[in-house]
């Protein structure tokens, strides 16, 4: 049996069970096949899942491993034909004619070309220009890339339209290409070196909306795979600090690899303390929970003390204590938590009605999103918090912000990017949207020709230095100052009860015991009646 069918089948099973989305399911698998091939096969299978399942049920082949059967049926009906598969292959090929007929007659198959699905299937490819590596003028770069793509695609006339490169009219430093150009894009040297970043235009909005300025301390709560994090580092212009959190060690390793490629991340050398640079780079062979990788980003020609200081934490952002350093100095937080992915192409290709506000998975995700946004707003020096999801569901977007804002009235929703024009809002079926909802940013695949996306920028009110109940933590004093204060301040006293010979109780005020003072021993002796009152008084006089 071809191993790729087995691995793609496991991914499909994970997605259909509701345990995870497509991306998370791919990361969770130990793949021996090409990950891109597994991703493509799984996504294409899920896009036609309803029609394939109905055809399998019609011919009586729905009793096998569900995910793997769907994958192999897709490969037989719409793919390149089966390459291995043992008993399942023989059964599928034995019913090939019946499956083809049932698939074409499937009622679900006629709905594939809906407006939204058609929009997703023809989405352009977007490329962000990494200004840390490319300072070239956009128009000059556009012409040069057009020529390079035409050389890679060949001289056939049918490829001329697929290699057209345009400047994005809305998002700065972004190029737009036809969907068919994807097969040649990855072969460009600029893409391999990280000078051009394959990133959807909606994904570029988070860092832009944060309003980053050089010298800021930025925290990215859910950083992997790293394109948004690298964009934020670029906007800091070689001055500032960024902390990136990722729970999963595998995704954290992918994040580090991405940062090295895009922004020149160099780890702090473990051998020569305080030294950075290319010689300090070392591959992180094993990352585990609690690992912290510190370094600087040197892309863009930063030298000396310049460069953005970057800390990558393999752990949970919710475990941080905002009252303690360094977290009590964070200026900006970028919060892009796990979501249902209802704005992604693979979600809508699976089933546009699969995830609704009543889905248990979406409700669990919304509860998690409220926790992580509440935690972000509790940072005492945070001036801006950017909350975003790749979901189009109100339960994960406006409802999350509305509930959290009730607990943190020290923040308000402001207009993040005035130049972005939202698509007209659909009439609310339940309660009306809050008045601040007009300031939120939404992208729609039909209107904006990109993935579905939601973004909300929350700024701290000017007249409130802190959120409700927040206060500056007391300044931490050094050990030397703390010891000096204890030796110069008046000693605190406490009473020791000692029974005398006439069984009456006498009380003696004794300085409260301190470690290493010797008074602790005297106290214990007195309490055990091994030292009388007069003897203790004389000992104390000698001690003083």
C-alpha positions in Angstrom: 0.0 0.0 0.0 1.4 3.4 -0.9 2.4 5.2 2.3 1.2 8.5 1.1 -2.4 7.2 1.0 -2.1 6.0 4.6 -0.6 9.4 5.8 -3.1 11.5 3.9 -5.9 9.3 5.2 -4.9 9.9 8.8 -4.9 13.7 8.1 -8.4 13.5 6.6 -9.7 11.4 9.6 -8.3 14.0 12.0 -10.0 16.9 10.2 -13.3 15.2 9.8 -13.4 14.2 13.4 -13.2 17.8 14.4 -10.1 17.3 16.5 -8.0 19.8 14.5 -7.8 21.7 11.3 -5.8 20.7 8.2 -2.7 22.6 9.2 -2.6 21.2 12.8 -3.3 17.7 11.5 -0.4 17.9 9.2 2.0 19.1 11.9 0.7 16.3 14.2 1.7 13.5 11.8 5.2 11.9 11.5 5.3 12.2 7.7 7.8 10.1 5.6 6.2 11.3 2.3 6.6 14.8 0.9 4.6 17.1 3.2 3.4 19.2 0.3 2.2 16.2 -1.6 0.3 14.9 1.5 -1.2 18.4 2.0 -2.4 18.7 -1.6 -3.9 15.2 -1.6 -5.6 15.7 1.7 -7.0 19.1 0.7 -8.3 17.9 -2.6 -9.9 14.9 -1.0 -11.7 17.0 1.5 -12.8 19.4 -1.2 -14.8 16.6 -2.8 -15.6 14.7 0.4 -19.4 14.8 0.2 -19.6 13.6 -3.4 -17.0 10.9 -3.0 -18.6 9.6 0.2 -22.0 9.5 -1.5 -20.6 7.5 -4.4 -18.8 5.0 -2.1 -22.0 4.5 -0.1 -23.9 3.9 -3.4 -21.6 1.0 -4.4 -21.2 -0.3 -0.9 -17.6 0.5 -0.2 -18.0 2.8 2.8 -17.1 0.1 5.4 -13.3 0.5 5.3 -11.0 3.0 6.9 -12.9 6.2 6.1 -10.1 8.7 5.5 -7.9 6.3 3.5 -10.8 5.1 1.4 -11.8 8.7 0.6 -8.2 9.6 -0.4 -7.8 6.6 -2.7 -11.3 7.1 -4.2 -10.3 10.7 -5.0 -7.1 9.6 -6.6 -9.0 7.1 -8.7 -11.8 9.5 -9.7 -10.1 12.8 -10.0 -6.4 12.3 -9.5 -3.6 10.5 -11.3 -4.8 7.0 -10.8 -3.9 4.6 -8.0 -0.3 3.7 -7.3 -0.4 0.8 -5.0 -3.0 0.2 -2.3 -3.3 -3.6 -2.1 -6.8 -4.9 -1.3 -8.4 -1.5 -1.3 -7.0 -0.7 -4.7 -8.5 -3.9 -6.1 -11.9 -3.2 -4.7 -11.9 0.4 -5.9 -10.8 -0.5 -9.4 -13.3 -3.3 -9.5 -16.1 -0.8 -9.0 -14.5 2.0 -11.0 -17.3 2.4 -13.6 -20.0 2.4 -10.9 -18.1 4.9 -8.9 -17.7 7.3 -11.8 -21.4 7.2 -12.6 -22.4 7.7 -9.0 -20.0 10.5 -8.5 -21.3 12.4 -11.6 -24.9 12.0 -10.4 -24.1 13.0 -6.9 -26.3 15.9 -5.7 -23.4 17.3 -3.7 -21.2 17.5 -6.8 -23.5 20.0 -8.5 -22.9 22.5 -5.6 -19.1 22.6 -5.9 -19.2 25.7 -8.1 -20.8 28.1 -5.6 -19.8 31.7 -5.6 -17.6 31.4 -2.6 -15.9 28.1 -3.6 -15.3 29.5 -7.0 -13.7 32.6 -5.5 -11.4 30.4 -3.3 -10.4 28.2 -6.2 -9.2 31.2 -8.2 -7.5 33.3 -5.4 -4.4 35.1 -6.6 -1.0 34.4 -5.1 0.5 37.2 -3.0 4.2 37.8 -2.4 5.4 40.2 0.4 8.7 42.0 -0.4 11.1 41.5 2.5 12.6 45.0 2.9 15.3 43.7 5.2 16.8 41.9 2.1 15.4 43.8 -0.9 15.7 47.6 -1.2 14.8 47.5 -4.9 12.1 49.8 -6.3 8.8 47.9 -6.6 8.3 48.7 -10.3 11.8 47.6 -11.2 11.3 44.5 -9.1 7.9 43.8 -10.8 9.5 43.8 -14.3 12.4 41.7 -13.2 10.1 39.0 -11.6 7.9 39.0 -14.7 10.9 38.1 -16.9 12.1 35.5 -14.4 8.7 33.8 -14.3 8.4 33.7 -18.0 11.8 32.0 -18.3 10.8 29.4 -15.7 7.4 28.8 -17.4 8.7 28.5 -20.9 7.8 30.3 -24.1 4.3 28.8 -24.6 1.7 31.5 -25.2 -0.7 29.9 -22.7 1.7 30.7 -19.9 1.9 34.5 -20.6 -1.2 35.3 -18.5 -0.1 33.1 -15.7 3.2 34.9 -15.3 1.8 38.5 -15.0 3.1 40.3 -11.9 1.2 43.3 -10.5 1.6 45.7 -7.6 -1.1 45.2 -4.9 -3.2 48.3 -5.0 -4.0 48.2 -1.2 -1.3 46.6 0.9 2.1 48.1 0.7 5.1 46.1 -0.4 3.0 43.2 -1.7 2.9 41.8 -5.3 0.0 40.0 -6.8 0.3 37.1 -9.2 -2.2 34.7 -10.9 -3.1 31.4 -9.1 -1.4 29.4 -11.9 2.0 31.0 -11.1 2.4 29.0 -7.9 4.3 26.1 -9.6 7.1 28.5 -10.8 7.2 30.8 -7.8 9.0 28.4 -5.5 11.8 28.1 -8.0 12.8 31.7 -7.9 16.1 32.5 -6.1 14.5 35.4 -4.2 11.8 33.0 -2.8 14.4 30.5 -1.7 16.6 33.1 0.0 13.6 34.8 1.8 13.8 38.1 0.0 10.2 37.3 -1.3 7.8 35.9 1.2 4.8 33.8 0.0 2.2 35.3 2.3 -1.5 36.1 1.7 -2.4 39.8 1.7 -4.7 39.3 4.7 -1.8 37.8 6.7 0.2 41.0 6.2 -2.4 43.1 8.0 -1.6 42.1 11.6 1.8 43.7 11.9 0.7 46.8 9.9 -2.3 47.3 12.1 -0.1 47.2 15.3 1.5 50.6 14.4 5.0 49.4 15.4 7.7 51.9 15.9 11.5 51.3 16.3 12.4 50.6 19.9 9.1 48.9 20.9 8.8 45.7 22.9 6.5 43.4 21.0 5.0 40.1 22.1 3.6 37.6 19.6 1.5 35.1 21.6 1.0 32.5 18.8 4.0 32.9 16.5 4.4 29.8 14.3 4.9 29.4 11.4 6.6 32.9 11.6 5.6 35.1 8.6 3.7 37.6 10.8 6.5 37.5 13.3 9.1 38.2 10.7 7.0 41.1 9.3 6.8 42.6 12.8 10.6 42.4 13.1 11.0 44.1 9.8 8.8 47.0 10.9 10.9 47.5 14.0 13.7 48.6 11.7 16.6 46.9 13.6 15.7 48.5 17.0 13.5 46.9 19.6 12.7 43.6 21.2 10.3 40.8 20.3 9.2 37.8 22.3 7.6 34.9 20.4 5.6 32.1 22.0 4.8 28.7 20.5 3.4 25.7 22.4 4.3 22.9 20.0 8.1 22.1 19.8 7.8 21.1 16.1 6.1 24.3 15.2 8.7 26.2 17.2 11.4 24.6 15.2 9.6 25.7 12.0 9.4 29.2 13.5 13.1 29.3 14.1 13.9 28.1 10.6 11.6 30.7 9.2 13.2 33.5 11.2 16.7 32.5 10.2 15.7 32.6 6.5 13.6 35.8 6.5 15.2 38.1 9.1 18.7 36.7 9.8 18.0 35.4 13.3 21.2 34.5 15.0 21.1 32.6 18.3 23.1 33.8 21.2 26.3 31.7 21.4 26.2 29.4 24.4 30.0 29.3 24.5 30.9 33.0 24.3 28.5 34.8 26.5 27.0 37.9 25.0 28.3 37.3 21.5 26.0 37.2 18.5 26.6 36.7 14.8 26.6 34.1 12.1 29.2 32.1 13.9 26.8 31.7 16.8 24.2 29.9 14.8 23.5 26.3 15.8 20.7 24.0 14.7 18.3 23.2 17.5 18.2 19.5 17.2 15.8 18.9 20.1 13.3 21.5 21.4 11.1 20.7 24.3 8.5 22.4 26.5 10.2 25.3 28.4 13.0 25.8 25.9 14.1 29.4 25.3 16.2 30.5 22.4 17.6 34.0 22.5 19.3 35.9 19.7 19.2 38.9 17.5 18.1 39.6 14.0 20.9 41.0 11.9 19.2 41.3 8.5 19.3 44.7 6.9 22.9 45.4 7.7 22.5 45.9 11.5 25.9 46.0 13.3 27.2 46.4 16.8 24.4 46.9 19.4 21.8 47.2 16.7 19.4 44.5 15.6 16.1 43.4 17.1 16.5 41.2 20.2 14.4 38.1 19.8 13.4 35.5 22.4 11.6 32.4 21.2 9.7 30.6 24.0 8.5 27.0 23.6 5.6 27.2 26.0 2.2 28.7 26.8 1.7 32.4 26.6 -1.0 32.0 29.3 1.7 31.0 31.8 3.4 34.4 31.7 2.9 36.7 34.7 2.3 40.2 33.3 3.3 41.8 36.7 6.8 40.5 36.5 9.7 41.6 34.3 10.2 41.6 31.4 6.5 41.2 30.7 5.6 44.3 32.6 7.4 46.3 30.0 5.6 45.0 26.9 4.2 47.7 24.6 2.4 45.8 21.9 0.8 42.4 21.8 -0.1 40.5 18.6 -2.7 37.8 19.4 -3.6 35.4 16.6 -4.9 32.4 18.4 -6.1 29.0 17.1 -9.5 29.3 15.4 -11.9 27.3 13.2 -10.2 28.4 10.0 -13.5 29.2 8.4 -11.9 31.9 6.3 -9.4 29.5 4.7 -9.8 27.8 1.3 -9.5 24.3 2.6 -12.3 24.9 5.1 -14.8 26.1 2.5 -13.7 23.4 0.1 -14.5 20.8 2.8 -18.0 22.0 3.6 -19.2 25.6 3.9 -21.7 24.6 6.6 -19.5 22.3 8.6 -18.5 24.9 11.2 -21.3 27.0 12.7 -21.8 28.9 15.9 -23.4 25.9 17.4 -20.4 23.6 16.7 -18.8 22.3 19.9 -15.4 22.7 18.5 -16.0 26.4 17.7 -17.4 27.0 21.2 -14.3 25.5 22.7 -12.1 27.6 20.5 -14.1 30.8 21.4 -13.6 30.0 25.1 -9.9 29.7 24.6 -9.8 32.9 22.5 -11.4 34.8 25.3 -8.8 33.5 27.8 -5.9 34.5 25.6 -7.3 38.0 24.8 -8.1 38.7 28.4 -4.6 37.7 29.4 -3.1 40.0 26.7 -5.2 43.0 28.0 -3.9 42.4 31.5 -0.3 43.5 30.7 0.1 46.7 32.6 2.2 48.7 30.1 0.4 47.4 26.9 -0.6 50.3 24.7 -2.0 48.3 21.8 -3.3 44.7 21.4 -4.1 43.4 17.9 -6.5 40.4 17.9 -7.0 38.5 14.7 -8.3 35.3 13.4 -8.7 33.5 10.0 -12.3 32.9 10.9 -15.5 34.5 9.5 -17.7 33.4 12.4 -19.0 36.1 14.7 -18.7 33.7 17.7 -14.9 33.8 17.3 -14.6 37.5 16.4 -16.9 40.2 17.6 -18.5 38.1 20.4 -15.0 37.4 21.9 -14.0 41.0 21.8 -17.3 42.2 23.2 -17.2 39.9 26.2 -13.6 40.6 27.1 -14.0 44.4 26.8 -16.7 44.2 29.5 -13.9 43.0 31.9 -11.4 45.5 30.6 -13.1 48.9 30.0 -9.7 50.5 30.0 -9.4 49.6 26.3 -11.3 50.7 23.2 -11.6 49.4 19.7 -10.0 51.9 17.2 -9.8 51.9 13.4 -6.7 49.9 12.6 -6.1 50.6 8.9 -8.1 53.5 7.4 -7.2 52.6 3.9 -8.8 49.1 4.1 -12.4 49.0 2.8 -14.5 46.3 4.4 -17.1 44.4 2.4 -20.8 45.2 3.3 -21.8 43.5 6.5 -24.5 40.8 6.2 -27.6 41.5 8.2 -27.2 40.2 11.8 -29.4 37.2 12.5 -29.3 37.6 16.3 -28.4 40.5 18.4 -27.1 43.6 16.6 -23.3 44.2 16.4 -21.7 46.6 18.8 -21.1 50.2 17.7 -17.4 49.7 17.6 -17.7 46.8 15.1 -17.4 49.3 12.2 -13.7 49.8 13.3 -12.9 46.1 12.9 -11.2 44.9 9.7 -12.7 42.0 7.7 -11.5 40.4 4.5 -13.8 38.5 2.2 -12.7 36.1 -0.6 -15.3 37.4 -3.1 -14.7 41.1 -2.4 -11.0 41.3 -1.6 -9.7 38.2 -3.5 -7.9 36.8 -0.5 -8.6 34.6 2.5 -11.3 35.4 5.0 -9.8 37.3 8.0 -10.9 39.3 11.0 -8.8 41.9 12.9 -9.5 44.2 15.8 -7.1 46.7 17.3 -7.6 47.6 21.0 -5.8 50.7 22.4 -5.5 51.6 26.0 -7.5 54.8 26.9 -5.2 57.8 27.3 -6.6 58.8 30.7 -6.0 55.3 32.2 -2.4 54.3 32.8 -3.5 50.7 33.7 -6.3 48.4 33.3 -8.9 47.7 36.0 -7.3 46.4 39.1 -3.8 46.7 37.6 -1.0 48.5 39.3 2.7 48.9 38.9 4.5 46.1 40.7 6.8 47.3 43.4 10.4 47.9 42.1 12.5 44.8 42.8 15.4 45.7 45.2 18.7 44.1 45.0 19.9 41.7 47.7 22.5 44.2 48.9 19.9 46.9 49.6 17.6 44.4 51.2 20.3 43.2 53.6 21.3 46.7 54.5 17.7 47.7 55.3 17.3 44.7 57.7 20.5 45.5 59.6 19.7 49.2 60.0 16.0 48.9 60.9 14.8 48.4 64.4 14.5 44.7 65.4 11.0 43.3 65.6 10.2 41.6 68.9 7.9 38.7 69.8 6.9 37.2 73.2 8.2 33.9 74.5 6.1 32.2 77.2 8.1 30.5 79.9 6.6 28.8 82.9 8.4 29.6 86.3 8.8 27.3 89.3 5.5 28.6 90.9 3.7 27.6 87.8 2.9 31.2 87.0 3.6 32.3 83.4 6.2 34.9 82.7 6.6 36.7 79.3 9.8 37.9 77.8 10.2 40.1 74.8 12.9 38.6 72.5 14.1 39.9 69.2 12.4 37.9 66.4 14.8 35.2 65.3 16.8 35.7 62.1 18.7 33.2 60.2 22.2 32.8 61.6 21.6 35.1 64.6 21.7 32.5 67.4 18.5 33.8 68.9 16.6 31.0 67.2 18.4 28.4 69.4 17.6 30.4 72.6 13.9 30.6 71.7 13.7 26.8 71.3 15.5 26.2 74.5 13.2 28.5 76.4 10.0 27.0 75.0 11.2 23.5 76.0 11.9 24.8 79.5 15.5 23.9 79.3 16.5 27.5 80.0 15.0 29.5 82.9 13.8 33.1 82.7 16.8 34.5 84.6 19.3 32.4 82.6 17.7 33.6 79.3 17.8 37.2 80.4 21.5 36.9 81.2 22.2 35.2 77.9 20.4 37.9 76.0 22.4 40.6 77.8 25.7 38.9 76.8 24.3 38.5 73.2 23.5 42.2 73.0 
